[in-house]
């Protein structure tokens, strides 16, 4: 509004005149009486805002709230009080079946505004988002909540305003696993696009697949497949890596209990004495907990009852059942290893081991089942729980190997050179001449049978 002073013969404009002029023009809302009074008093012809409408408040767009790290991995940063092992600084998100993954937040309509003439100004309504569930995930009936239908690695992909959430049973690591990337640990399967460098570790509750060479450590609870070669590395399959140390300690503890019971000491006193001395680490492990123990709370509770609160009711069978229960949870008896070549390497599997490339040199192979080496075997030790099938063992210039199978096992050579040691059960023989054929134990168990 602009108010000017009166000309000759005119009367001065009053506040009432100004308000009447506003009403005549339809201005009824948001009038500032003080501003009108000031404009009338000044009467200098300058424009003065005397009414303000209310702007509309736009609606909030709908959104999908992810309940896991959207970037895939979490890099933990330590401080002076909480040091972080930089080799294990990368944490891969993992979810369990039934765990909440994402929530859909609906859009809001916004709040309408009002013009100075009293007219309603409609707001911009929020735009809805869409939540979709891919493999390994499922939506609630109302489509608002997404949960995991299987355990694994959660991921989210945005396509415009649509978010696709899924749970992958396998974690894919791009490139090499090395000191720069940090070690990899995942409860499901792991695929490494590159290799595993010296000093690096890969641990998985599923199958580990490595496209490149391995110089570090690879542990797959369900198996290991290495397309490349293993140079000085260590490969194991069949034992949950996180539980391996605990299982080993429990087996040693069981053996110590058995030895002391032979001296007539009551079981509960034996357990209490060992837990307080030589096996204090078991108490620490049970009290500290781990992801593995969190997944098997029933075993942890029983272990705490037997090891930390032993009573007169305790007997040797209870300890044995506890160890057997841990072994059942931590060991996959059919996990295999497949690799192309071994050099100064160690391979151990609860199931089979297959070396399908050039062979192995200066390496150790242990298997709960069958072992097959298609290439040349030099200066190696092979111990199998099943049969062993070998192509060429040793050489004319040396490189003898030790091959061991159980009493019912068989050792097959395409060609074995002298100095090769064969062991079937308790029977041992060192070859003094080249041999091609099958070695077994005689039915009477007193001698070896060499069948060319």
C-alpha positions, 0 to 999 in steps of 0.5 A: 500500500502507498499513501500520499499526503493530501493535495489542495482541497483534499483531506488527509487519509485516515487509517480507516480509509486505508483499511476500507481501501484494502477491503475494497480490493479483497484484502482480508487476511494477514493485515498488519495494523501497525504497518497500515498506521505507519504508512498513513502517518508517513504519507510519503507515497512509498509502497509499504507491505501491509498484508502477508499471506501464508505460504503453503508447506509442501508435503514430504516425499515418501522414502525408504529407510534402510535398516542396514548400511547402504554402502555395503561395508563398514570401515571401523575407525579406532581411537586412543581408547578403542584400538581397531585391528586394521587388518579386520577394520572392514565389517561386512553387514550380515542379517539373519532370517526374519531380521528387518531390512527396510521400512517404507515411509509414506508421503505427507500431503503438506499444509495449504497456504492462504493468500491475502484475499483469503484464498486457499493455496494448495500445497505440493503433495509428497511423491510416494516411494516404492519398496520392493523385495528381491531374492532373500527378502519379503514384504509385509502384507501392507508393503511397509516393512521388508524382512530377510527371508534368509541369512546373508548380505543385504543390498539395496538398489535405487531406481528412481523412487523405487528401492529394491532390497535383497539378501545375497547368500554370497558376498562378492569382493572386487579385486584382491584381498590384501592389506589395503582392502582388509581381511574378509569375514562373512557368514555365507559364501564369498567370491573373490574376483582377484587373489588373496595376497600374503598376510590377508585372510578370507573366512566364510561360513559358506563356500569360498571361491577365489578367481586368482592366486592365494598366498594368504589364508582361505577358510571356507566352512562349506568348501573352497574353490581356487581357480588359481594357484596357492603359493605358501598359503593355507587353505581349510574347508569344513570348520567354521573359522570363528569356532575352530580355536574354540573347538580345538580348546574344547577337545584338549579340555576333554582329553585333560578331563579324561586323564584326570578322571583316571586318577579317581578325582570327581568330575566336577572338581576336575572341571573346576580345577582345569577351568581355573588354571590351564583352560581359563581361556574357555571361561573368557570365551564363554563370557566374552561371546562371539557371533558364532556363540550368539548363533548357538545360544543353546550350546553356550548356555549348556557350556556355561552350566557345565564349565562355569557352574559344575556340580556333583551331578556332572559326569564325563559323558556330559563333557563328551556330549558338550564337545560333540555338540560343538563339533556338530555345529562347527564342522561340515563333514563334507566340505571339499577343496579344489585348486589347480596347483600347490607350492609350499602350501597347506590344504586341509578339508573335512571332505575331498581335496582335488588338485586339478592342474600341474600338481603340488610341491613341498606341500601338505594335503589332509582330507577327511575323504578322497584326495586326487592330484592330477599333476605331479606330486613332489616332496609332499605329504598326503593324508586321506580318510578315503582313497587317494588317486595320484598321477605322478609321484616323486621323480627319478632325481628325488622328491619323495612323498608320504601317502597315507590312507586308513586300513580300508583305503586304496592308493592309486598311482599312474606312476610312483618313483622310488622313495615314495612312502605308502602307508595303509592303516598301520602298514608302511612301505617305501618304494624301491622301484617305480610302480604303477597301479593300486596299493591296498592292505591285505585282508588279513591286515598283515601286509600290503598288496601291490597290484600293477 
